[in-house]
Amino acid sequence: PTFDLPNITRAGSPEEMLNESISLAKSDINPNVWIHSAAVLDYSMNPVDGKVPSGREKWNIELQPTLKHIPELSKFIGKSIRFGFKLETSVSEEELIQKSMNQISEYGVDYVIANILEQINDTNLPRARLVSGDGSFKVLLTEHDICLEIEKIISK
């Protein structure tokens, strides 16, 4: 290609993903835009040493909470433009906007792309809403609309 391809870093666990993000934020190429689109697990399994033998009839799995990436990264990001994502189920549009505003105030993101699970694959309903820090929001009908709105904001 005639343009630089993005640098893609793979991370196998929520902790590795957070560590890679912090390393990037601390680097000389600290991005001026962060799009926090990963659905990081709220809980992960405790690691198991070695191989667990097959044939076991009953499994006991213990989960531990993972760190919330957006607030952990906030310490290193500075004045970057930040987008968070919010996926809710069985909520009204008003509840979705309020939960998005909570994310903006609690985590310091500038915008939230807010989704209602039941609407995501229904082409007759909005795909998402772009919620701004001032409480205003824009209904986005398609994934393409989401991309265009993000591009408008980061191109200013």
ZAVO-54532 format. One record per residue: y, z, x of N, C-alpha, C, O, CB in turn. Coordinates in Angstrom, 2 decimals, always signed. Glycine has a CB too. Layout:
% residues N
ATOM      n_Y      n_Z      n_X     ca_Y     ca_Z     ca_X      c_Y      c_Z      c_X      o_Y      o_Z      o_X     cb_Y     cb_Z     cb_X
ATOM        Y        Z        X        Y        Z        X        Y        Z        X        Y        Z        X        Y        Z        X
...
This chain:
% residues 156
ATOM      n_Y      n_Z      n_X     ca_Y     ca_Z     ca_X      c_Y      c_Z      c_X      o_Y      o_Z      o_X     cb_Y     cb_Z     cb_X
ATOM    -1.21    +0.00    +0.82    +0.00    +0.00    +0.00    +1.26    +0.00    +0.85    +1.23    +0.34    +2.04    +0.00    +1.20    -0.93
ATOM    +2.36    -0.38    +0.23    +3.64    -0.42    +0.93    +4.42    +0.88    +0.80    +5.58    +0.95    +1.20    +4.48    -1.56    +0.40
ATOM    +3.78    +1.91    +0.26    +4.43    +3.21    +0.09    +3.48    +4.28    +0.58    +2.27    +4.06    +0.70    +4.83    +3.45    -1.40
ATOM    +4.03    +5.45    +0.86    +3.21    +6.56    +1.32    +2.40    +7.13    +0.17    +2.93    +7.37    -0.91    +4.08    +7.66    +1.96
ATOM    +1.14    +7.34    +0.41    +0.29    +7.97    -0.60    +0.49    +9.48    -0.56    +0.83   +10.03    +0.49    -1.21    +7.61    -0.37
ATOM    +0.29   +10.15    -1.68    +0.48   +11.61    -1.67    -0.57   +12.30    -0.82    -1.69   +11.82    -0.66    +0.43   +12.16    -3.10
ATOM    -0.18   +13.42    -0.28    -1.11   +14.26    +0.47    -1.89   +15.10    -0.54    -1.30   +15.91    -1.25    -0.37   +15.16    +1.51
ATOM    -3.18   +14.91    -0.60    -4.01   +15.64    -1.55    -4.82   +16.68    -0.79    -5.52   +16.36    +0.17    -4.95   +14.68    -2.34
ATOM    -4.71   +17.92    -1.22    -5.45   +19.02    -0.61    -6.42   +19.57    -1.64    -6.02   +19.89    -2.75    -4.49   +20.14    -0.09
ATOM    -7.66   +19.66    -1.28    -8.67   +20.19    -2.19    -8.87   +21.68    -1.91    -8.89   +22.12    -0.76   -10.01   +19.42    -2.05
ATOM    -9.03   +22.43    -2.98    -9.28   +23.87    -2.86   -10.38   +24.23    -3.85   -10.33   +23.83    -5.02    -7.97   +24.72    -3.13
ATOM   -11.36   +24.96    -3.40   -12.54   +25.22    -4.21   -12.48   +26.42    -5.13   -13.36   +26.60    -5.97   -13.68   +25.38    -3.35
ATOM   -11.47   +27.24    -4.99   -11.38   +28.44    -5.82    -9.92   +28.71    -6.15    -9.03   +28.16    -5.49   -12.03   +29.68    -5.10
ATOM    -9.65   +29.54    -7.16    -8.26   +29.89    -7.45    -7.53   +30.49    -6.24    -6.36   +30.21    -6.02    -8.20   +30.86    -8.61
ATOM    -8.23   +31.31    -5.48    -7.62   +31.94    -4.31    -7.26   +30.90    -3.25    -6.18   +30.95    -2.66    -8.55   +32.99    -3.71
ATOM    -8.17   +29.95    -3.01    -7.89   +28.89    -2.04    -6.73   +28.02    -2.51    -5.90   +27.61    -1.70    -9.15   +28.03    -1.81
ATOM    -6.68   +27.74    -3.82    -5.58   +26.94    -4.36    -4.24   +27.64    -4.14    -3.26   +27.01    -3.74    -5.81   +26.66    -5.86
ATOM    -4.20   +28.93    -4.41    -2.96   +29.69    -4.22    -2.57   +29.71    -2.74    -1.40   +29.52    -2.41    -3.12   +31.13    -4.75
ATOM    -3.54   +29.95    -1.86    -3.24   +29.98    -0.42    -2.69   +28.64    +0.07    -1.75   +28.61    +0.86    -4.50   +30.34    +0.37
ATOM    -3.28   +27.53    -0.40    -2.79   +26.20    -0.01    -1.37   +25.98    -0.52    -0.53   +25.42    +0.19    -3.72   +25.10    -0.55
ATOM    -1.10   +26.42    -1.75    +0.24   +26.26    -2.33    +1.27   +27.09    -1.56    +2.38   +26.62    -1.31    +0.24   +26.67    -3.81
ATOM    +0.91   +28.31    -1.20    +1.82   +29.16    -0.42    +2.08   +28.55    +0.95    +3.21   +28.56    +1.42    +1.23   +30.59    -0.27
ATOM    +1.04   +28.01    +1.58    +1.22   +27.35    +2.88    +2.20   +26.19    +2.76    +3.06   +26.00    +3.62    -0.13   +26.85    +3.43
ATOM    +2.07   +25.41    +1.70    +2.98   +24.29    +1.48    +4.41   +24.79    +1.26    +5.36   +24.24    +1.82    +2.52   +23.44    +0.28
ATOM    +4.55   +25.83    +0.45    +5.88   +26.37    +0.16    +6.56   +26.91    +1.42    +7.78   +26.83    +1.54    +5.79   +27.48    -0.90
ATOM    +5.79   +27.45    +2.34    +6.34   +28.01    +3.57    +6.57   +26.95    +4.65    +7.21   +27.22    +5.67    +5.41   +29.08    +4.11
ATOM    +6.06   +25.76    +4.43    +6.13   +24.71    +5.45    +7.52   +24.07    +5.50    +8.38   +24.35    +4.66    +5.07   +23.64    +5.19
ATOM    +7.72   +23.22    +6.48    +8.99   +22.50    +6.63    +9.21   +21.49    +5.51   +10.34   +21.05    +5.29    +9.03   +21.80    +7.97
ATOM    +8.15   +21.11    +4.81    +8.29   +20.12    +3.74    +8.27   +20.77    +2.36    +7.82   +20.17    +1.39    +7.17   +19.08    +3.84
ATOM    +8.75   +22.00    +2.29    +8.80   +22.72    +1.02    +9.36   +21.81    -0.07   +10.52   +21.43    +0.00    +9.65   +24.02    +1.14
ATOM    +8.56   +21.44    -1.07    +9.00   +20.49    -2.11   +10.19   +21.03    -2.90   +10.35   +22.23    -3.09    +7.85   +20.18    -3.06
ATOM   +11.03   +20.10    -3.38   +12.15   +20.52    -4.22   +11.78   +20.49    -5.70   +12.60   +20.86    -6.54   +13.36   +19.63    -3.96
ATOM   +10.57   +20.05    -6.02   +10.05   +20.08    -7.39    +8.61   +20.58    -7.34    +7.80   +20.12    -6.53   +10.13   +18.66    -8.07
ATOM    +8.30   +21.53    -8.22    +6.93   +22.02    -8.37    +6.50   +21.80    -9.81    +7.18   +22.23   -10.74    +6.82   +23.54    -7.98
ATOM    +5.37   +21.12    -9.99    +4.80   +20.92   -11.32    +3.50   +21.70   -11.36    +2.48   +21.28   -10.82    +4.57   +19.37   -11.64
ATOM    +3.56   +22.85   -12.01    +2.41   +23.77   -12.05    +1.49   +23.37   -13.20    +1.47   +24.01   -14.25    +2.89   +25.25   -12.23
ATOM    +0.72   +22.30   -12.99    -0.10   +21.76   -14.07    -1.55   +22.22   -14.04    -2.29   +21.96   -14.98    -0.06   +20.27   -14.03
ATOM    -1.95   +22.90   -13.00    -3.35   +23.33   -12.91    -3.64   +24.45   -13.89    -2.86   +25.39   -14.03    -3.67   +23.79   -11.48
ATOM    -4.74   +24.33   -14.57    -5.19   +25.40   -15.47    -6.04   +26.36   -14.64    -7.27   +26.29   -14.65    -6.00   +24.83   -16.72
ATOM    -5.37   +27.24   -13.93    -6.07   +28.18   -13.05    -6.79   +29.22   -13.90    -6.24   +29.74   -14.88    -5.08   +28.87   -12.06
ATOM    -7.99   +29.50   -13.53    -8.79   +30.48   -14.28    -8.10   +31.84   -14.31    -7.54   +32.29   -13.31   -10.18   +30.62   -13.66
ATOM    -8.15   +32.49   -15.46    -7.64   +33.86   -15.55    -8.61   +34.85   -14.92    -8.22   +35.92   -14.46    -7.40   +34.25   -17.02
ATOM    -9.89   +34.47   -14.89   -10.94   +35.32   -14.31   -11.88   +34.46   -13.49   -12.08   +33.29   -13.80   -11.71   +36.08   -15.42
ATOM   -12.45   +35.05   -12.45   -13.47   +34.36   -11.67   -14.60   +35.33   -11.38   -14.45   +36.55   -11.47   -12.87   +33.79   -10.34
ATOM   -15.74   +34.75   -11.01   -16.92   +35.57   -10.70   -16.77   +36.22    -9.34   -16.14   +35.67    -8.44   -18.20   +34.73   -10.75
ATOM   -17.35   +37.38    -9.21   -17.47   +37.98    -7.89   -18.47   +37.14    -7.11   -19.48   +36.73    -7.66   -17.91   +39.48    -7.98
ATOM   -18.21   +36.89    -5.83   -19.13   +36.07    -5.05   -20.50   +36.74    -4.90   -20.62   +37.96    -4.87   -18.55   +35.79    -3.67
ATOM   -21.52   +35.89    -4.82   -22.89   +36.36    -4.63   -23.31   +35.99    -3.21   -23.12   +34.85    -2.79   -23.87   +35.75    -5.70
ATOM   -23.87   +36.93    -2.50   -24.36   +36.64    -1.15   -25.70   +35.93    -1.24   -26.60   +36.39    -1.94   -24.48   +37.94    -0.32
ATOM   -25.82   +34.82    -0.54   -27.08   +34.11    -0.49   -27.38   +33.36    -1.77   -26.51   +33.16    -2.62   -28.19   +35.05    -0.20
ATOM   -28.65   +32.94    -1.89   -29.11   +32.19    -3.05   -29.74   +33.14    -4.06   -30.50   +34.04    -3.69   -30.11   +31.08    -2.64
ATOM   -29.41   +32.93    -5.31   -30.04   +33.72    -6.37   -31.31   +32.97    -6.76   -31.25   +31.78    -7.07   -29.07   +33.92    -7.61
ATOM   -32.45   +33.65    -6.75   -33.70   +32.95    -7.06   -33.72   +32.41    -8.49   -33.22   +33.06    -9.41   -34.89   +33.88    -6.85
ATOM   -34.30   +31.23    -8.65   -34.42   +30.66    -9.99   -35.51   +31.39   -10.76   -36.31   +32.12   -10.18   -34.74   +29.14    -9.92
ATOM   -35.53   +31.20   -12.05   -36.55   +31.83   -12.88   -36.13   +33.15   -13.47   -36.87   +33.73   -14.27   -37.77   +32.02   -12.09
ATOM   -34.97   +33.64   -13.11   -34.49   +34.90   -13.67   -34.21   +34.69   -15.15   -33.55   +33.72   -15.53   -33.22   +35.40   -12.91
ATOM   -34.70   +35.60   -15.99   -34.52   +35.46   -17.43   -33.17   +35.95   -17.92   -32.65   +35.44   -18.91   -35.61   +36.19   -18.16
ATOM   -32.60   +36.92   -17.24   -31.34   +37.49   -17.70   -30.35   +37.52   -16.54   -30.70   +37.86   -15.41   -31.56   +38.92   -18.27
ATOM   -29.11   +37.15   -16.84   -28.05   +37.14   -15.84   -26.95   +38.10   -16.26   -26.55   +38.12   -17.43   -27.49   +35.72   -15.63
ATOM   -26.47   +38.88   -15.33   -25.30   +39.71   -15.56   -24.19   +39.17   -14.66   -24.32   +39.16   -13.43   -25.59   +41.24   -15.26
ATOM   -23.13   +38.74   -15.28   -22.02   +38.16   -14.53   -20.82   +39.07   -14.66   -20.40   +39.43   -15.76   -21.69   +36.72   -15.03
ATOM   -20.27   +39.45   -13.52   -19.08   +40.30   -13.51   -17.88   +39.45   -13.14   -17.91   +38.71   -12.16   -19.25   +41.50   -12.52
ATOM   -16.83   +39.55   -13.94   -15.62   +38.77   -13.70   -14.50   +39.68   -13.21   -14.43   +40.86   -13.55   -15.19   +38.03   -14.97
ATOM   -13.63   +39.09   -12.41   -12.46   +39.82   -11.93   -11.23   +38.97   -12.22   -11.31   +37.74   -12.19   -12.57   +40.14   -10.40
ATOM   -10.10   +39.59   -12.50    -8.89   +38.80   -12.77    -8.42   +38.09   -11.51    -8.55   +38.60   -10.40    -7.77   +39.70   -13.33
ATOM    -7.87   +36.90   -11.70    -7.29   +36.16   -10.58    -5.78   +36.37   -10.59    -5.20   +36.76   -11.61    -7.65   +34.64   -10.66
ATOM    -5.15   +36.12    -9.47    -3.69   +36.23    -9.38    -3.05   +35.09   -10.17    -3.56   +33.98   -10.19    -3.22   +36.21    -7.90
ATOM    -1.93   +35.37   -10.81    -1.15   +34.34   -11.51    -0.36   +33.56   -10.45    +0.46   +34.13    -9.74    -0.18   +34.98   -12.58
ATOM    -0.62   +32.27   -10.36    -0.05   +31.47    -9.28    +1.47   +31.32    -9.35    +2.14   +31.40    -8.33    -0.67   +30.12    -9.30
ATOM    +2.01   +31.10   -10.55    +3.45   +30.85   -10.64    +4.26   +32.03   -10.11    +5.15   +31.82    -9.28    +3.85   +30.54   -12.08
ATOM    +4.01   +33.26   -10.55    +4.80   +34.37    -9.99    +4.52   +34.62    -8.51    +5.42   +35.01    -7.76    +4.54   +35.63   -10.77
ATOM    +3.29   +34.40    -8.08    +2.97   +34.59    -6.65    +3.73   +33.59    -5.79    +4.20   +33.93    -4.71    +1.45   +34.45    -6.41
ATOM    +3.85   +32.36    -6.28    +4.57   +31.33    -5.53    +6.09   +31.52    -5.57    +6.80   +31.06    -4.68    +4.22   +29.96    -6.06
ATOM    +6.57   +32.18    -6.61    +8.02   +32.36    -6.77    +8.68   +32.97    -5.54    +9.83   +32.68    -5.24    +8.31   +33.25    -7.97
ATOM    +7.94   +33.79    -4.83    +8.48   +34.46    -3.64    +8.83   +33.47    -2.53    +9.61   +33.79    -1.64    +7.48   +35.48    -3.12
ATOM    +8.24   +32.27    -2.58    +8.36   +31.33    -1.47    +9.07   +30.03    -1.84    +9.40   +29.23    -0.96    +6.99   +31.00    -0.95
ATOM    +9.32   +29.80    -3.11    +9.79   +28.48    -3.56   +11.29   +28.30    -3.48   +11.75   +27.20    -3.20    +9.34   +28.25    -4.97
ATOM   +12.06   +29.31    -3.71   +13.52   +29.17    -3.66   +14.08   +28.47    -4.88   +13.71   +28.80    -6.01   +13.91   +28.40    -2.42
ATOM   +14.97   +27.53    -4.67   +15.72   +26.90    -5.76   +15.08   +25.60    -6.26   +15.79   +24.77    -6.83   +17.13   +26.62    -5.32
ATOM   +13.83   +25.40    -6.07   +13.15   +24.19    -6.53   +13.16   +24.11    -8.06   +13.22   +25.13    -8.74   +11.72   +24.15    -6.01
ATOM   +13.10   +22.89    -8.57   +12.90   +22.68   -10.01   +11.43   +22.95   -10.29   +10.55   +22.46    -9.57   +13.33   +21.22   -10.47
ATOM   +11.16   +23.73   -11.34    +9.78   +24.11   -11.61    +9.40   +23.84   -13.06   +10.14   +24.18   -13.99    +9.56   +25.59   -11.28
ATOM    +8.24   +23.22   -13.23    +7.66   +22.95   -14.54    +6.39   +23.78   -14.69    +5.53   +23.76   -13.81    +7.37   +21.43   -14.74
ATOM    +6.28   +24.50   -15.78    +5.04   +25.18   -16.14    +4.41   +24.46   -17.31    +5.05   +23.62   -17.95    +5.30   +26.67   -16.47
ATOM    +3.19   +24.78   -17.59    +2.48   +24.21   -18.74    +1.97   +25.35   -19.60    +1.62   +26.42   -19.09    +1.32   +23.27   -18.30
ATOM    +1.91   +25.12   -20.88    +1.44   +26.13   -21.82    +0.53   +25.42   -22.82    +0.94   +24.45   -23.45    +2.64   +26.87   -22.54
ATOM    -0.69   +25.92   -22.96    -1.62   +25.41   -23.96    -1.98   +26.56   -24.89    -2.47   +27.60   -24.44    -2.91   +24.80   -23.30
ATOM    -1.74   +26.37   -26.16    -2.05   +27.39   -27.16    -2.92   +26.76   -28.25    -2.98   +25.54   -28.39    -0.75   +27.99   -27.78
ATOM    -3.57   +27.61   -29.00    -4.39   +27.14   -30.11    -4.03   +27.92   -31.36    -3.71   +29.11   -31.31    -5.90   +27.29   -29.79
ATOM    -4.10   +27.23   -32.48    -3.86   +27.84   -33.80    -2.51   +28.55   -33.87    -2.42   +29.68   -34.37    -4.96   +28.83   -34.13
ATOM    -1.46   +27.90   -33.37    -0.12   +28.47   -33.45    +0.81   +27.46   -34.13    +0.53   +26.26   -34.16    +0.42   +28.84   -32.03
ATOM    +1.90   +27.96   -34.67    +2.93   +27.08   -35.21    +3.79   +26.56   -34.06    +3.72   +27.06   -32.94    +3.81   +27.83   -36.27
ATOM    +4.60   +25.56   -34.36    +5.51   +25.05   -33.34    +6.48   +26.15   -32.89    +6.79   +26.25   -31.71    +6.30   +23.84   -33.88
ATOM    +6.94   +26.97   -33.84    +7.86   +28.05   -33.50    +7.22   +29.05   -32.53    +7.85   +29.49   -31.58    +8.33   +28.77   -34.77
ATOM    +5.95   +29.40   -32.80    +5.24   +30.33   -31.90    +5.06   +29.71   -30.52    +5.20   +30.39   -29.50    +3.87   +30.71   -32.49
ATOM    +4.74   +28.41   -30.49    +4.56   +27.71   -29.22    +5.85   +27.73   -28.40    +5.83   +27.98   -27.20    +4.11   +26.26   -29.46
ATOM    +6.97   +27.47   -29.06    +8.25   +27.47   -28.36    +8.56   +28.88   -27.84    +9.04   +29.03   -26.72    +9.39   +26.98   -29.29
ATOM    +8.30   +29.90   -28.65    +8.57   +31.28   -28.23    +7.71   +31.67   -27.03    +8.19   +32.30   -26.10    +8.31   +32.25   -29.39
ATOM    +6.43   +31.29   -27.05    +5.55   +31.60   -25.92    +6.00   +30.85   -24.67    +5.89   +31.36   -23.55    +4.08   +31.23   -26.25
ATOM    +6.51   +29.66   -24.85    +7.04   +28.88   -23.72    +8.29   +29.54   -23.16    +8.47   +29.61   -21.94    +7.35   +27.44   -24.15
ATOM    +9.17   +30.02   -24.04   +10.37   +30.73   -23.59    +9.99   +32.01   -22.84   +10.65   +32.38   -21.87   +11.28   +31.07   -24.80
ATOM    +8.94   +32.67   -23.29    +8.46   +33.86   -22.57    +8.02   +33.48   -21.16    +8.30   +34.22   -20.21    +7.28   +34.51   -23.33
ATOM    +7.34   +32.33   -21.02    +6.91   +31.89   -19.69    +8.13   +31.58   -18.82    +8.14   +31.92   -17.63    +5.99   +30.65   -19.80
ATOM    +9.13   +30.96   -19.39   +10.35   +30.64   -18.64   +11.02   +31.92   -18.15   +11.39   +32.03   -16.99   +11.33   +29.82   -19.51
ATOM   +11.17   +32.90   -19.05   +11.87   +34.13   -18.65   +11.02   +35.00   -17.73   +11.55   +35.63   -16.81   +12.28   +34.93   -19.88
ATOM    +9.72   +35.05   -17.97    +8.86   +35.92   -17.16    +8.59   +35.35   -15.77    +8.56   +36.10   -14.79    +7.55   +36.15   -17.87
ATOM    +8.39   +34.04   -15.68    +7.97   +33.44   -14.41    +9.05   +32.63   -13.71    +8.85   +32.19   -12.57    +6.79   +32.57   -14.65
ATOM   +10.19   +32.43   -14.36   +11.29   +31.74   -13.70   +11.14   +30.24   -13.59   +11.83   +29.62   -12.78   +11.45   +32.29   -12.37
ATOM   +10.26   +29.63   -14.39   +10.19   +28.17   -14.37   +11.39   +27.63   -15.14   +11.99   +28.34   -15.95    +8.84   +27.66   -15.00
ATOM   +11.74   +26.40   -14.87   +12.90   +25.79   -15.53   +12.54   +25.13   -16.85   +13.33   +25.10   -17.79   +13.55   +24.77   -14.61
ATOM   +11.33   +24.59   -16.91   +10.85   +23.88   -18.09    +9.39   +24.21   -18.33    +8.66   +24.58   -17.40   +11.05   +22.34   -17.94
ATOM    +8.97   +24.07   -19.57    +7.55   +24.21   -19.91    +7.14   +23.00   -20.73    +7.80   +22.63   -21.70    +7.27   +25.55   -20.68
ATOM    +6.03   +22.39   -20.33    +5.39   +21.37   -21.15    +4.41   +22.13   -22.03    +3.40   +22.64   -21.55    +4.67   +20.23   -20.28
ATOM    +4.72   +22.20   -23.32    +3.97   +23.06   -24.25    +3.07   +22.21   -25.14    +3.51   +21.22   -25.73    +4.94   +23.90   -25.11
ATOM    +1.81   +22.60   -25.23    +0.81   +21.86   -25.99    +0.13   +22.75   -27.01    -0.06   +23.94   -26.78    -0.22   +21.24   -25.05
ATOM    -0.24   +22.16   -28.13    -1.11   +22.81   -29.11    -2.45   +22.09   -29.04    -2.52   +20.88   -29.28    -0.49   +22.78   -30.58
ATOM    -3.50   +22.82   -28.73    -4.81   +22.23   -28.49    -5.24   +21.28   -29.61    -5.75   +20.20   -29.34    -5.84   +23.32   -28.33
ATOM    -5.04   +21.69   -30.84    -5.50   +20.89   -31.98    -4.73   +19.57   -32.11    -5.17   +18.68   -32.85    -5.36   +21.69   -33.26
ATOM    -3.61   +19.41   -31.43    -2.81   +18.20   -31.54    -2.99   +17.22   -30.38    -2.57   +16.07   -30.46    -1.36   +18.56   -31.65
ATOM    -3.62   +17.68   -29.32    -3.65   +16.88   -28.09    -4.26   +15.49   -28.29    -3.73   +14.51   -27.78    -4.43   +17.62   -27.03
ATOM    -5.35   +15.39   -29.02    -6.03   +14.10   -29.17    -5.74   +13.41   -30.50    -6.37   +12.40   -30.81    -7.50   +14.30   -29.04
ATOM    -4.81   +13.93   -31.28    -4.45   +13.33   -32.56    -3.19   +12.49   -32.36    -2.10   +13.04   -32.20    -4.23   +14.42   -33.67
ATOM    -3.33   +11.17   -32.37    -2.20   +10.29   -32.09    -1.14   +10.31   -33.19    -0.05    +9.77   -33.00    -2.68    +8.87   -31.90
ATOM    -1.43   +10.94   -34.31    -0.44   +11.07   -35.38    +0.44   +12.31   -35.22    +1.39   +12.50   -35.97    -1.14   +11.12   -36.73
ATOM    +0.13   +13.13   -34.24    +0.87   +14.37   -34.01    +1.47   +14.36   -32.61    +1.01   +13.60   -31.75    -0.04   +15.62   -34.20
ATOM    +2.48   +15.18   -32.36    +3.08   +15.21   -31.02    +2.05   +15.60   -29.95    +1.17   +16.43   -30.19    +4.26   +16.19   -30.98
ATOM    +2.18   +14.99   -28.78    +1.30   +15.34   -27.66    +1.76   +16.63   -27.01    +0.93   +17.42   -26.53    +1.27   +14.20   -26.62
ATOM    +3.07   +16.86   -26.99    +3.61   +18.06   -26.33    +5.06   +18.25   -26.72    +5.65   +17.42   -27.42    +3.46   +17.97   -24.78
ATOM    +5.62   +19.35   -26.25    +7.06   +19.60   -26.35    +7.55   +19.99   -24.97    +6.88   +20.73   -24.24    +7.38   +20.72   -27.41
ATOM    +8.71   +19.48   -24.60    +9.36   +19.88   -23.36   +10.36   +20.96   -23.72   +11.36   +20.69   -24.40   +10.05   +18.65   -22.63
ATOM   +10.10   +22.18   -23.28   +10.95   +23.33   -23.61   +11.83   +23.64   -22.41   +11.35   +23.76   -21.28   +10.08   +24.58   -24.02
ATOM   +13.13   +23.77   -22.66   +14.10   +24.07   -21.61   +14.49   +25.54   -21.65   +14.28   +26.22   -22.65   +15.36   +23.19   -21.76
ATOM   +15.05   +26.00   -20.56   +15.44   +27.40   -20.44   +16.45   +27.88   -21.46   +16.54   +29.07   -21.73   +15.97   +27.64   -19.10
ATOM   +17.23   +26.96   -22.03   +18.22   +27.35   -23.03   +17.63   +27.44   -24.44   +18.35   +27.72   -25.40   +19.37   +26.35   -23.03
ATOM   +16.32   +27.22   -24.55   +15.65   +27.32   -25.85   +15.54   +26.00   -26.58   +14.84   +25.92   -27.60   +16.38   +28.28   -26.70
ATOM   +16.20   +24.97   -26.09   +16.07   +23.67   -26.74   +14.72   +23.06   -26.37   +14.13   +23.40   -25.34   +17.24   +22.71   -26.33
ATOM   +14.24   +22.15   -27.21   +13.00   +21.47   -26.88   +13.03   +20.05   -27.41   +13.76   +19.73   -28.35   +11.80   +22.23   -27.46
ATOM   +12.22   +19.21   -26.78   +12.11   +17.81   -27.17   +10.66   +17.53   -27.48    +9.77   +17.86   -26.70   +12.65   +16.86   -26.05
ATOM   +10.42   +16.92   -28.63    +9.06   +16.55   -29.02    +8.67   +15.28   -28.26    +9.42   +14.30   -28.23    +8.96   +16.32   -30.58
ATOM    +7.50   +15.32   -27.64    +6.99   +14.19   -26.86    +5.72   +13.68   -27.54    +4.78   +14.44   -27.75    +6.71   +14.60   -25.37
ATOM    +5.71   +12.40   -27.87    +4.61   +11.86   -28.67    +3.39   +11.46   -27.85    +2.27   +11.51   -28.36    +5.09   +10.67   -29.43
ATOM    +3.59   +11.06   -26.59    +2.49   +10.55   -25.78    +2.53   +11.15   -24.37    +3.53   +11.76   -23.98    +2.53    +9.02   -25.70
ATOM    +1.44   +10.98   -23.63    +1.43   +11.40   -22.23    +2.48   +10.63   -21.44    +3.11   +11.17   -20.53    +0.04   +11.19   -21.60
ATOM    +2.67    +9.36   -21.79    +3.70    +8.55   -21.12    +5.08    +9.16   -21.33    +5.89    +9.20   -20.40    +3.66    +7.10   -21.66
ATOM    +5.35    +9.64   -22.54    +6.63   +10.31   -22.81    +6.80   +11.55   -21.94    +7.90   +11.83   -21.45    +6.73   +10.70   -24.30
ATOM    +5.71   +12.29   -21.74    +5.77   +13.47   -20.87    +6.20   +13.06   -19.46    +7.09   +13.66   -18.87    +4.39   +14.20   -20.82
ATOM    +5.55   +12.02   -18.94    +5.87   +11.54   -17.59    +7.32   +11.07   -17.49    +8.01   +11.37   -16.52    +4.93   +10.40   -17.20
ATOM    +7.78   +10.34   -18.50    +9.16    +9.84   -18.48   +10.17   +10.98   -18.48   +11.17   +10.91   -17.76    +9.41    +8.93   -19.68
ATOM    +9.93   +12.02   -19.27   +10.87   +13.15   -19.33   +10.89   +13.91   -18.01   +11.96   +14.31   -17.53   +10.49   +14.10   -20.47
ATOM    +9.72   +14.12   -17.42    +9.68   +14.79   -16.11   +10.43   +13.95   -15.08   +11.22   +14.47   -14.30    +8.21   +15.03   -15.65
ATOM   +10.18   +12.65   -15.09   +10.85   +11.76   -14.14   +12.37   +11.80   -14.32   +13.11   +11.81   -13.33   +10.34   +10.32   -14.31
ATOM   +12.84   +11.81   -15.57   +14.29   +11.89   -15.83   +14.89   +13.14   -15.20   +15.95   +13.09   -14.58   +14.57   +11.88   -17.35
ATOM   +14.21   +14.26   -15.38   +14.73   +15.54   -14.88   +14.74   +15.58   -13.36   +15.73   +16.00   -12.76   +13.89   +16.70   -15.42
ATOM   +13.67   +15.14   -12.74   +13.60   +15.26   -11.28   +14.38   +14.16   -10.55   +14.60   +14.25    -9.35   +12.16   +15.23   -10.83
ATOM   +14.79   +13.13   -11.29   +15.56   +12.04   -10.67   +17.06   +12.29   -10.68   +17.81   +11.51   -10.09   +15.26   +10.74   -11.38
ATOM   +17.50   +13.36   -11.33   +18.95   +13.64   -11.41   +19.52   +13.97   -10.06   +20.71   +14.24    -9.94   +19.22   +14.79   -12.38
